[in-house]
Amino acid sequence: MPRALSLSFAIAVLLAACSAPSPPDPERPPEPKAATSPVAANANTYKDAARDAAAATQAQAAEGAHAADAATP
């Protein structure tokens, strides 16, 4: 009987130590936790390289057009 009483007392103490989590602050919403997968990171690298190549091609075409305009009398 003393063992059951001490076990129930220990359980009661443990349950009393547990408390509900505090509610989130309504003034500051939680920050999203976006984890970038390796596949998405790899795709973003290719997209960035494609954008850089397109920008370089457009710049080169603009220079060619400017040179052609300058050569035309």
N, C-alpha and C positions, 0 to 999 in steps of 0.2 A: 504494500500500500504506500509506503513512503516513496518508493521509486516512481510510482504513477503520479503522485503528488508533485514530486520534484520535476518530472518530465513535463507535466502540464504547466507548471510555473515557468519553466524554461521556454516553452512554446509561447506562452502568454507574453513573456518579456520580448521575445523575438518579434512577435506580431505588433507589439506596441512600438517597437523601434522603427517599423516600416511606416513611411508616410507617403501620401499621394504626391506626385510630382507637381511642381509649381506650374501654373498656366503660363503660356507664352505672353510676352509683352505685346499688347495691342499697338503700341506706338511704333514698334520696330518689327516688321514681318520677318520671318525666318529667311535666311539666305539659301538659295537653291544650291544643291550639291550636285553639280554636273561632273560626272566622271567620263573622261574621254577614253574611249576604247582604242586599242592599238590600230584597229581597222579604220576608225574614223580619223585618227591622227594621221595615218598614212594617206588617206583620201584627201585630207586638208593640205598635206604637203604637195600632192600632185595638183590640186586646184590652184595653190599659190604659184607653182611653177608654170602652169598654163596661163594664169593671169599675167605673170611677168613676161612670158614669151609673146603673148598677144600685145602687151604694151610696147615691147621692143619692136615688134613688127610694125605697129602703127607709127611709132616714132621714125622708123627707117623709111616707111612709105611717105610720111610727111616731109622728111628731108629730101627724098627723091623728087617729090612733086615741087618742092621749093627750088631745087637745082634745075629741074626742067623749066620752070617758069623763068628762072634767071637766065637760062641759055636761049630762051625764045626772044627774038628781037622785037 
